[in-house]
Structures are given as C-alpha cells and as structure tokens.
Amino acid sequence: MRIATWNVNSIRARVDRVADWLVREDVDVLAMQEIKCKENQFPFEQFTAAGYEVELHGLSQWNGVAFASRLPMTEVTKDFENMPGFGKENDDGTLPLEARALGVTVNDVRLWSLYVPNGRELENAHYDYKLRWLAALAADTRAWIAANPQQPLALMGDWNVAPLDTDVWDIQAFEGSTHVSAPERAAFNDFMDAGLTDVVRPRIPTGYTYWDYKQLRFPRNEGMRIDFILGSKPFADVVSNARIDRNERKGDAPSDHVPVWVDIDVDTEEDEDRPMFW
C-alpha cells in the first residue's frame, strides 16, 4: 500500500496536478494539508474520476486537511481529542478549533493528516499555540499507542519543524526564527519518545520538502525539510520503500511543498473493478 502526504497549498488551484500525480505514482492513500476550502468548495469530481474517495476537514479559506483514498476509509475523526484552539474566544470561553487534523483508518492502518501551526515568530502568541498543539498531540499519541499497540499508526503532514540543522539550507539564516528553535525541536522529539520514528529519513537521509516561492529558493536549493511521516513500530516494521518527490516542485504553478510517500507491505482489498489508467 502506497501512502503519501502533501501540503498542496490550495487544492482548487492544483487539483489537476494532484489527481494526475496520484494516478501516475500509483498512490493508494494521500494525506493533504492546506486544502484552503470548505467541503462545498472541494473539487471532488477530479478525484472521483481518478478512482479516489475523499474525506476532508475544511472550515474556511485557510488551513484544511483531507484524505484521498482508493481504498475504503473508516473511523473518520476530525480533530484529536485534546487539540487546543486559537483566536478570539467563543461565547462559552473556549477558543475556536482550526481545521488542522483528520484521522482515518485504511486496512486497519490508522492515519492522521496534520497541519501543525506555523508559529510565526518566537514572540507571537501563535508560537505558544504551536507548542501547546504539539504537546497535546504527543499526549494523545501516547494514549493511542497504549490503547492499541499492535495497530500500525502514522502521523504525517506539514510539521512546520526542521528537527536537524541539516534540514534547512543555512542554519545561520534561521537564527532567532521559528521552525528550528529548541522548544519546537524538543516538541518534535517528544513524538519519538512516544514511540514513533521518522520512517523516511533512514532511506532518504538528506533532502528538502519545501522551498519558498521567493528569492529563487528552489533553483538555489534553499529549502527546508518539514514534511514527515512518523510511524509507530508496527507501521515502521512494514515500510519497504520511501521517496521525496522533488520533481513536483517544478513546472507550472507548483505547491511550495512536495509529496513524501512510503510503501508498506500489507494486504489490500482493492476493488478489482476500479478504473484503470494508462
């Protein structure tokens, strides 16, 4: 089963590109981030024509997460249990929850599409929100693994953290910035302590997943590695291949992120009558 993650940076702007890539790369399940639309705005037709069903969580023109799968999805979950909110308080004193987390189960593999808050600047309230968001997710991850330790689990998406100095083109350029601060890196490493591992890095030790549109960052290869697939031991044990699809940053109107995918060796129950593409 081929499982991928991709911050598409507006699915309506890139739907044809994403659908073509899904078919060309023979992807079974894609986790998407920054779809930037509500359900009634999502371009379902292109995914249906390509043989994929979609589950999504989108509340506005910002954020938003989704899954496209040609295998059945069950246990669809919007938000994780202890996810914090951000922004202006609701009438009941709670903070609004953003569309940043969506969980599904495919072939008994539990998958989450995650769009971690950016943090903006170290002094910004969004930075504290980011750290609280990651801490809450790590706590829930521990609970998920404890409750079902044999089930393969993968948390994937745009983590907005570069855990190693080599995950940015020049660490000196990031001094005093988010994404590389010690608290963010500690929050990311907390998922390793919770029982997850980066299942891509052992196979692809170097390489970026994001390049800003500005200042010719991509032609200069001034990128960041901030998109990850973190898997529990039952998930990591069945990973057989991995790839960062750098070529998807090329061409017309690309996302500023590229897809990351892994193959896992599990039995699938694909519909033999699904459309074939040549």
Beta strands, then each sheet from edge to edge (+ up, - down):
strand 1: 2-7
strand 2: 29-33
strand 3: 53-57
strand 4: 65-69
strand 5: 74-78
strand 6: 101-106
strand 7: 109-115
strand 8: 153-158
strand 9: 196-198
strand 10: 227-232
strand 11: 239-244
strand 12: 260-264
sheet 1: 3+ 4- 2+ 1+ 12- 11+
sheet 2: 5+ 6- 7+ 8+ 10- 9+
end
